[in-house]
């Protein structure tokens, strides 16, 4: 691919089409492989998720953060079952870059709906969700869970394409990532970035970090900016502005580890020096938490998905919140 100082767009409509030729599908594989190998980020077009579904999710985010602070605090993640990490995260909970002050964002975290009597309930990132009492199910819980199911199916498509893009010399089957999708951890976060009009190089909406898991699908609010991706060849931060009817896709640390950096987990951050409030909805496909992985080229050491992600997450927490999620 031609290398430019902007993340590429990958249109997967041919992959999803029953009438597309194999050559057209192969071009999708090549485009996604190259984007993940060079940038670790890309815009996803032709995905089949309606604009109405996207706007509904952003409205759910707005609705939650319009709730009184007292009501949001009732859903604090410390009240979720065990280490399941469900509910409200106030501003300042996480520090993604150790030299910076805590992130200004606040979040509402929703995961797979794991019943309280499930054997895994209470384990890290596994358990029942917490829901605000004042927001009707049909306006909040139901559309959120419906959207999450669409995200699960979309990531399964992405994983199949990524599997086809691996080096032929590795001799990996097209279903190499399928085990990753069994009873996966699927946190989705409704994010709110409050306005901030004063430039402060010691505090961002989200500090410089990489994602912990497999694949992230980000929905950004139109008319807002702030996301930036680090591009090592030029040692520059590349802006990732909103592009109509696309998602922003990025690889996480698990995918980088699993592919021995063939698919790159790229550093990114959110700058929020604006008088406008910003909302976004990232969906994190963290995968099968019990799965043991080793680099697909045969190199490196074995790791367990859930243990890796838990270590990374706990590291970002303030000292008073670490005990909630530490092993």
C-alpha positions as CSV (number, residue, x, y, z in Angstrom):
1,X,0.0,0.0,0.0
2,X,1.1,3.6,-0.5
3,X,2.1,4.9,2.9
4,X,0.6,8.3,3.7
5,X,0.3,10.4,6.9
6,X,-3.4,9.5,7.4
7,X,-4.9,6.3,8.3
8,X,-6.5,4.4,5.4
9,X,-10.1,3.4,4.7
10,X,-11.0,-0.2,4.2
11,X,-14.4,-0.9,2.5
12,X,-15.5,-4.5,3.3
13,X,-18.7,-4.4,1.2
14,X,-17.2,-6.8,-1.3
15,X,-16.4,-9.3,1.4
16,X,-20.0,-9.1,2.6
17,X,-21.5,-9.4,-0.9
18,X,-22.6,-12.8,-2.2
19,X,-22.1,-11.5,-5.8
20,X,-18.5,-10.2,-5.3
21,X,-15.7,-12.1,-7.1
22,X,-12.9,-13.8,-5.3
23,X,-10.5,-11.2,-6.7
24,X,-12.6,-8.4,-5.1
25,X,-12.7,-10.2,-1.8
26,X,-8.9,-10.7,-1.9
27,X,-8.5,-7.0,-2.4
28,X,-10.4,-6.4,0.9
29,X,-8.0,-8.9,2.7
30,X,-5.0,-7.1,1.3
31,X,-6.3,-3.6,2.2
32,X,-7.1,-4.6,5.8
33,X,-3.8,-6.6,6.2
34,X,-1.8,-3.7,5.0
35,X,-3.6,-1.1,7.2
36,X,-3.2,-3.3,10.3
37,X,0.5,-4.0,9.5
38,X,1.5,-0.4,8.8
39,X,-0.8,1.7,10.9
40,X,-2.7,-0.6,13.3
41,X,-5.7,1.7,12.6
42,X,-8.1,2.2,9.7
43,X,-11.6,3.6,8.9
44,X,-14.1,0.8,8.2
45,X,-16.6,1.5,5.4
46,X,-19.2,-0.8,3.9
47,X,-19.9,-2.4,7.2
48,X,-23.7,-2.7,7.0
49,X,-24.5,-1.0,10.4
50,X,-27.1,1.7,9.8
51,X,-26.5,5.4,10.5
52,X,-29.7,5.2,12.6
53,X,-28.1,2.6,14.8
54,X,-25.0,4.7,15.2
55,X,-26.9,7.8,16.1
56,X,-29.0,5.8,18.6
57,X,-25.9,4.8,20.4
58,X,-24.6,8.3,20.7
59,X,-28.0,9.4,22.0
60,X,-27.8,6.7,24.7
61,X,-24.4,8.2,25.7
62,X,-25.9,11.6,25.9
63,X,-28.9,10.3,27.9
64,X,-26.7,8.6,30.5
65,X,-24.5,11.6,31.1
66,X,-27.5,13.9,31.4
67,X,-28.4,12.0,34.5
68,X,-27.7,13.7,37.8
69,X,-24.3,12.9,39.1
70,X,-25.8,11.2,42.2
71,X,-27.7,8.7,40.0
72,X,-24.6,8.0,38.0
73,X,-22.6,7.4,41.2
74,X,-25.1,4.7,42.3
75,X,-23.8,2.7,39.4
76,X,-20.1,3.1,40.3
77,X,-18.0,0.2,39.0
78,X,-17.0,-0.6,42.6
79,X,-20.6,-1.7,43.1
80,X,-20.5,-4.3,40.3
81,X,-20.1,-8.0,41.0
82,X,-16.6,-9.0,42.0
83,X,-14.1,-7.8,39.4
84,X,-16.7,-7.6,36.5
85,X,-16.1,-3.9,35.9
86,X,-19.6,-2.8,35.0
87,X,-21.2,0.6,35.5
88,X,-20.0,4.2,36.0
89,X,-16.4,5.3,35.9
90,X,-15.9,8.9,37.1
91,X,-13.4,11.3,35.6
92,X,-9.9,10.7,37.0
93,X,-10.2,7.0,37.5
94,X,-7.6,6.0,35.0
95,X,-4.1,7.3,34.1
96,X,-2.9,5.9,30.8
97,X,0.4,7.7,30.8
98,X,2.3,7.7,34.0
99,X,3.7,11.2,33.7
100,X,0.3,12.8,33.1
101,X,-2.6,13.7,35.4
102,X,-5.6,11.3,35.3
103,X,-7.8,11.2,32.2
104,X,-10.7,13.7,32.1
105,X,-13.2,11.3,30.4
106,X,-16.0,9.6,32.3
107,X,-17.5,6.3,31.2
108,X,-20.4,4.0,31.5
109,X,-19.3,0.4,30.9
110,X,-21.5,-2.4,29.5
111,X,-20.4,-5.9,28.9
112,X,-21.8,-9.2,27.9
113,X,-24.8,-10.0,30.1
114,X,-23.4,-12.7,32.4
115,X,-26.0,-13.9,35.0
116,X,-25.0,-13.7,38.6
117,X,-25.3,-17.5,39.0
118,X,-22.9,-18.2,36.1
119,X,-19.7,-19.9,37.3
120,X,-17.6,-17.1,35.7
121,X,-19.7,-14.2,37.1
122,X,-17.5,-11.9,39.3
123,X,-14.3,-12.8,37.5
124,X,-12.5,-10.0,35.7
125,X,-14.7,-8.5,33.0
126,X,-17.4,-11.1,33.5
127,X,-20.8,-10.5,35.3
128,X,-24.2,-8.8,35.2
129,X,-24.5,-5.3,34.0
130,X,-25.7,-2.3,36.0
131,X,-28.5,-0.2,34.5
132,X,-29.9,3.2,35.5
133,X,-33.4,2.9,36.9
134,X,-34.7,6.2,35.4
135,X,-34.0,5.3,31.7
136,X,-36.6,3.1,30.1
137,X,-35.4,-0.2,28.8
138,X,-36.7,0.5,25.3
139,X,-34.7,3.7,25.1
140,X,-31.5,2.6,26.7
141,X,-30.8,-1.0,27.7
142,X,-32.4,-2.7,24.7
143,X,-30.9,-0.6,22.0
144,X,-27.5,-0.9,23.7
145,X,-27.6,-4.6,23.8
146,X,-28.9,-4.8,20.2
147,X,-26.0,-2.6,19.0
148,X,-23.5,-4.7,20.9
149,X,-24.7,-7.9,19.1
150,X,-24.1,-6.1,15.8
151,X,-20.6,-5.2,17.0
152,X,-19.9,-8.8,17.9
153,X,-20.9,-10.0,14.4
154,X,-18.9,-7.2,12.8
155,X,-15.7,-8.1,14.7
156,X,-16.2,-11.8,13.8
157,X,-16.1,-10.7,10.1
158,X,-13.0,-8.6,10.7
159,X,-11.3,-11.5,12.4
160,X,-12.0,-13.8,9.4
161,X,-10.5,-11.2,7.1
162,X,-7.4,-10.7,9.4
163,X,-6.9,-14.5,9.4
164,X,-6.8,-14.6,5.6
165,X,-4.2,-11.8,5.7
166,X,-1.6,-13.6,7.8
167,X,1.6,-14.6,6.1
168,X,1.2,-17.7,4.0
169,X,4.4,-19.1,5.5
170,X,2.7,-19.4,8.9
171,X,0.3,-22.0,7.5
172,X,-2.7,-20.8,9.6
173,X,-6.3,-21.9,8.8
174,X,-9.0,-19.3,8.0
175,X,-10.6,-20.1,11.4
176,X,-7.5,-19.5,13.4
177,X,-9.2,-16.8,15.5
178,X,-12.5,-18.6,16.0
179,X,-11.6,-19.9,19.5
180,X,-11.0,-16.3,20.5
181,X,-14.7,-15.6,20.0
182,X,-16.0,-18.3,22.5
183,X,-17.7,-16.6,25.5
184,X,-15.7,-13.4,25.0
185,X,-15.2,-10.4,27.2
186,X,-16.9,-7.6,25.3
187,X,-16.8,-4.3,27.2
188,X,-18.4,-1.3,25.5
189,X,-18.0,2.1,26.9
190,X,-20.2,5.2,26.6
191,X,-17.7,8.0,26.9
192,X,-18.2,11.6,27.8
193,X,-15.4,14.2,27.4
194,X,-16.3,17.4,29.2
195,X,-15.4,20.7,27.6
196,X,-11.9,22.0,28.2
197,X,-10.9,25.4,26.8
198,X,-7.4,25.7,28.4
199,X,-4.5,23.9,26.8
200,X,-2.9,21.6,29.3
201,X,-0.1,19.3,28.2
202,X,-0.2,17.4,31.4
203,X,-3.8,16.2,31.1
204,X,-5.8,14.8,28.2
205,X,-9.2,13.3,27.6
206,X,-7.4,9.9,27.4
207,X,-3.6,9.8,27.7
208,X,-1.2,8.1,25.3
209,X,-1.9,4.3,25.4
210,X,-2.5,1.1,23.5
211,X,-5.7,-0.9,23.8
212,X,-5.4,-4.1,25.8
213,X,-7.4,-6.7,23.8
214,X,-8.0,-7.9,20.3
215,X,-10.0,-5.5,18.1
216,X,-11.6,-2.2,18.9
217,X,-14.5,-0.7,17.0
218,X,-14.9,3.1,17.7
219,X,-18.0,5.2,16.9
220,X,-17.2,8.9,17.0
221,X,-19.6,11.8,17.3
222,X,-19.9,13.8,14.1
223,X,-18.6,17.3,14.2
224,X,-16.0,16.6,17.0
225,X,-12.3,15.9,16.9
226,X,-9.6,14.8,19.3
227,X,-8.4,11.3,18.5
228,X,-4.8,11.0,17.4
229,X,-2.6,8.0,16.4
230,X,1.1,7.8,16.8
231,X,2.9,6.9,13.5
232,X,6.5,5.7,14.2
233,X,8.0,6.2,10.7
234,X,7.5,10.0,10.9
235,X,7.3,10.2,14.8
236,X,4.1,12.3,14.5
237,X,0.6,12.2,15.9
238,X,-1.9,11.7,13.1
239,X,-5.4,13.2,13.6
240,X,-8.3,10.8,13.1
241,X,-11.2,13.1,12.2
242,X,-14.7,11.8,12.0
243,X,-15.5,10.3,8.6
244,X,-19.2,9.9,7.7
245,X,-20.7,6.4,8.2
246,X,-17.4,4.7,9.1
247,X,-16.1,3.2,12.3
248,X,-12.5,3.5,13.4
249,X,-10.9,0.1,13.9
250,X,-7.7,-0.6,15.7
251,X,-5.7,-3.6,16.8
252,X,-5.1,-4.2,20.5
253,X,-2.1,-5.7,22.4
254,X,-3.5,-9.3,22.3
255,X,-3.6,-9.1,18.5
256,X,-0.1,-7.7,18.3
257,X,1.3,-10.4,20.7
258,X,-0.6,-13.2,18.9
259,X,0.8,-12.1,15.5
260,X,4.3,-11.2,16.7
261,X,3.6,-7.5,15.8
262,X,2.5,-8.4,12.2
263,X,-0.7,-6.6,13.1
264,X,0.3,-3.5,15.1
265,X,-1.3,-2.2,18.3
266,X,-0.8,1.5,17.9
267,X,-0.5,4.2,20.5
268,X,-3.3,6.7,20.5
269,X,-4.7,9.5,22.7
270,X,-7.7,11.9,22.8
271,X,-7.0,15.7,22.9
272,X,-10.1,17.6,24.2
273,X,-9.1,21.3,24.1
274,X,-12.6,22.4,23.0
275,X,-15.6,24.3,24.3
276,X,-17.8,21.5,23.0
277,X,-18.7,18.3,24.8
278,X,-17.5,15.1,23.0
279,X,-19.1,11.7,23.1
280,X,-17.9,8.4,21.6
281,X,-18.7,4.7,21.9
282,X,-15.7,2.3,21.7
283,X,-16.5,-1.5,21.6
284,X,-13.6,-3.7,22.8
285,X,-13.6,-7.3,21.6
286,X,-11.2,-8.6,24.3
287,X,-12.1,-12.2,23.5
288,X,-12.0,-15.5,25.3
289,X,-10.5,-14.7,28.6
290,X,-9.4,-18.3,29.3
291,X,-7.7,-18.7,26.0
292,X,-4.0,-19.5,26.0
293,X,-2.2,-17.8,23.1
294,X,1.3,-17.9,21.6
295,X,2.6,-16.0,18.6
296,X,1.3,-17.7,15.4
297,X,4.7,-17.7,13.9
298,X,5.9,-20.0,16.7
299,X,7.9,-17.4,18.6
300,X,7.7,-16.1,22.1
301,X,6.0,-17.3,25.3
302,X,2.5,-18.4,26.0
303,X,0.1,-16.0,27.8
304,X,-3.5,-16.2,28.9
305,X,-5.8,-13.5,27.4
306,X,-7.7,-12.6,30.6
307,X,-4.6,-12.4,32.7
308,X,-2.8,-10.1,30.2
309,X,-5.8,-7.7,30.0
310,X,-6.3,-7.6,33.7
311,X,-2.7,-6.7,34.3
312,X,-2.9,-3.9,31.8
313,X,-6.2,-2.5,33.1
314,X,-5.1,-2.5,36.8
315,X,-1.9,-0.7,35.9
316,X,-4.0,2.3,34.7
317,X,-6.0,2.7,37.9
318,X,-5.4,5.1,40.8
319,X,-3.9,3.5,43.9
320,X,-7.2,3.6,45.8
321,X,-9.0,1.7,43.0
322,X,-6.4,-1.0,42.2
323,X,-7.5,-3.4,45.0
324,X,-11.0,-3.7,43.4
325,X,-9.6,-5.4,40.3
326,X,-6.2,-6.8,41.4
327,X,-5.8,-10.6,41.5
